Amino acid sequence: MWRQIRISAAFPYISLLIWILPLLLFTSGQNSLMAHDEGLYAWRARRMFDSGDWIAPWGTVHHKTPGFYWIIASAYTLFGMSEVSARIPSAIAGILCLLLIYEIGKIILNKKIAWLAAAILSVEFLWLQHCRLGAPDVPMIFLILLAIFSLLKAELQLKYSVFWRLIAGLCLGVGFFIRSFMIFLPAIALLPYLISEHRRHRHLTSPVLYLGLGLGFIPTLSWLWFSWERYGSDSLDALWQFVFQVGSQGHAGNGIMFYLWNVPLKAFPWGFLSLLGLVVAFRRPIPRYHLLLVGFPIVLFTELTIFSARLSHYSLGLYPFIALLAALGLDWSGKIYETTKQLRNIPRNLSYGFGGLGILLLVAGIYVLIWGNADIRQYAPLGLIVGLSCLILPVVWIGRHRFGYKFLTGSYWLAGWLIPCWLALAVAGSLGLIGDYNPAFRTFFQEPAIASILQTQPIYFVKVDGKNAVLLNFYTPIHGTALDTISQLPASGFAWIYPKNSPDLSRPHRIVGTMQDYQMIQVLP
């Protein structure tokens, strides 16, 4: 029966869902937004939701296309306003990305490597983190992967090539509505494949592709039209100015070498294994799809490096291809592990190296458990569980090659890579490390004395500034207007203030509560 299930057409998809869903759902029972970007998207979508104005509820021109705000606001409409609702679109997009990577991998590689690539993608730390954030990066990458899949299907199913090319163009056009000019980076990274293989697939001369692109731009053009009616050409100017502003200012400390260390760290251990897959791909180029599998990540990495604004989440478009290349490298290593003595030191050294990491984590977990303080001790299970699971690889290697247990095939060795990463992220989610980013804000707003005021009184904002101000905006249920001084507050009114801005506090008041750098006050009658 198990064999029949495994060979069924639905098994890869069901197994991937069983693999990813716990990682998306495991929490400590509490959620809080990450400042700054996630909080901004959640708060701006809430302003659309509250006001019913889906064009510019903030009353000024805006520097980003509002596609993702619309998506989150729609989630609020369906599921109610909460952190979970803000994160549902990214979670759904993440699941769909896994299925698309599997489909793309089947076409350009084979089913086994495709499934392995999808499984690896779901346990890349930065990728999973953003699948659980209310941010537009994963939805944009879903559109890119769907465009790539559609182009590949157009080559394989000539009868339906018009449909698939229309979908590909549509995805790129809608991608601009979701992520503005950032969609151009992965689109440009497709050019080596589109140009080099043009004589075969003729995508670039297909009018249907450009028709789909035009249709995909309709939401953006509609939004710009309604913005034009309010602000004239300022809306379009704001889009351009934001691109040049971000591109020129850069980010302190993130130099040109930033992605060389940041990507391997945030994708550990798969970033290093993808280099092995890159070597395999260069030694044995993939017919017809070599410049997609290899050219896309190389060009995208080059673009990101040249672009002066360097942040971790900008590199998320690389992670599906890191997964594909890591799966290719692991599959090659697994064959060496199982069938040949030549180059056997490669999987052996990888096994012992991963085991050494496991020992370090195990020792760290024991140390924290015994000598750590109460705040740190709660994280000891992470080190203990992950450290023990990292020992799977050397145990499997030793069992097969030292004790002759031939049933420990390459599948066991591959599982030894996946299981520790899955357990690490599952435990991190259960501890609240992924999902509960500002517990201090959450607990403050849940205090009975504070909650009773927030649910019944409008809270004004007096020159509130700072990175976490967006969290105050999102978590405050009833908003008063933004004021310059507390003298403008009504009698017995409540307000958030930011003492660092040195507001005028000459009017008699009492401090209701303090949250980090912010204070809630009530003016006295």
Secondary structure, DSSP 8 states (H G I E B T S, - for coil): -HHHHHHSTTHHHHHHHHHHHHHHH---S--B--TTHHHHHHHHHHHHHHH--SS-TTSS--SS--HHHHHHHHHHHHH-SSHHHHHHHHHHHHHHHHHHHHHHHHHHS-HHHHHHHHHHHHT-HHHHHHHTSS-SHHHHHHHHHHHHHHHHHHHH-GGGHHHHHHHHHHHHHHHHHHHGGGGHHHHHHTHHHHHHTHHHH--TT-HHHHHHHHHHTHHHHHHHHHHHHHHTTHHHHHHHHHHHHHHHH--TT--TTHHHHHHHHHTTTHHHHHHHHHHHHHHS--TTTHHHHTHHHHHHHHHHHHSS---GGGGGGGHHHHHHHHHHHHHHHHHHHHH-STTTHHHHHHHHHHHHHHHHHHHHHHHHHHHS-HHHHTTHHHHHHHHHHHTHHHHHHHHHHTS--TT--HHHHHHHHHHHHHHHHHHHHHTTTTTBS-HHHHHHHHSHHHHHHHHHS-EEEES--STTHHHHHHH-SSEEEEESSGGGS-TT-EEEE-GGG-----S-EEEEEEETTEEEEEE--
